[in-house]
Amino acid sequence: MCDPTDLAVLKVPLRGLYHTINYSATSIVYPISHAIALKTPIKYRPFRPDSKVTEKNRKFYARISKESIESIEDEKKIYEIIDRAPPHPNVFQSLLCVPQGIFLPHMVQTLEQRIKKGDSEPITSETRYRWAKELSRAMAWLETLEVVHGDLRPVNIFLDAKEEIKVGDFNCSTHPGLYLKSFTDPYWMAKADGSLNKAGPKTEQFALGTCLFFIFNGFDPKSEGDATMGPRHDEQLLSDRSKLGHITRKCWDGAYGSMAEVAAELEREPSDKPWNVYNLLRGLYKYTLSFFSPRLGFSTSAAKDQRLALRAFCEDYVHQHAIDYEEDWDMIAANEKP
């Protein structure tokens, strides 16, 4: 029979967390309520000195814990920047950062999940256009904070109950001019000139272009399976203006000087509605409101009150569910629920 002290045991951050929403290489996300989730690092309890675990395995689990903790701490720093600014309707704000992790809004689903359900739950062209514009507005706003998302993919883009875009997952985020932390084909490619090695408008618009392709086609552009090849574009799909192929191509080519330029061009698109002055002005109004209102501090008191209430709930939850690991180690090692 296996000795419990020889097993790698996760340090559950708080009592009562028995289910997960997501488990990635660097974090675990737990549901707290229908409105709140907790993102935590992957932390393993150190093995006891008398454990039969090899030194190699000890170092392996220690390294995973260290890298995961650093990743969450880096994400907290990005949220500090975002949270200091008035909220943007399409960007996550944290509810509360604590030593155990980050409390965040609990979203209904990711953009990837929703689009993959498109056959059984049809998505209108108007909705796809709206998602493209909301996403570009979010990226343009982050640019004003000198935040580069660094890992923009449909799996890191969320939808709320109204199916409105919320950009999240900032664990790979950085600042303009620094080296990227994530290189995921086909949302990044190794260009010969090295233009996509450092974070900036070119890396962000390249990832956005691939997101646009996914939004309108329901799948990623083909690649050769090697990040050095990048997307192998389907010319017929890119030639379709109704699927924003012309903007996708320009994003991949790095034709825009900033994310604000991408957002501005997308606002000029007709959104699958009759092209007239009214719809053009309506789109420009929404873009202006989205871009400038957060910077000028315009936000409803109801939204502020709701966030404060959720924050207070999170603070109380931490107080009520804290774990003393020295006291509870025997239960955890025996694989019991503390």
Secondary structure, 3 states (H helix, E strand, C coil): CCCHHHCCCECCCCCCCCCCCEECCCEEEEECCCCEEEEEECCECCCCCCCCCCHHHHHHHHHHHHHHHHHHHHHHHHHHHHHHCCCCCCECCCCEEECCEEEEECCCEEHHHHHHCCCCCCCCHHHHHHHHHHHHHHHHHHHHCCCECCCCCHHHEEECCCCCEEECCCCCCECCCCECCCCCCCCCCCCCCCCCCECCHHHHHHHHHHHHHHHHHCCCCEECCCCCCCEECCHHHHCCHHHCHHHHHHHHCCCCCCHHHHHHHHHCCCCCCCCCHHHHHHHHHHHHHHHHHHHHCCCCHHHHHHHHHHHHHHHHHHHHHCCCHHHHHHHHHCCCCC
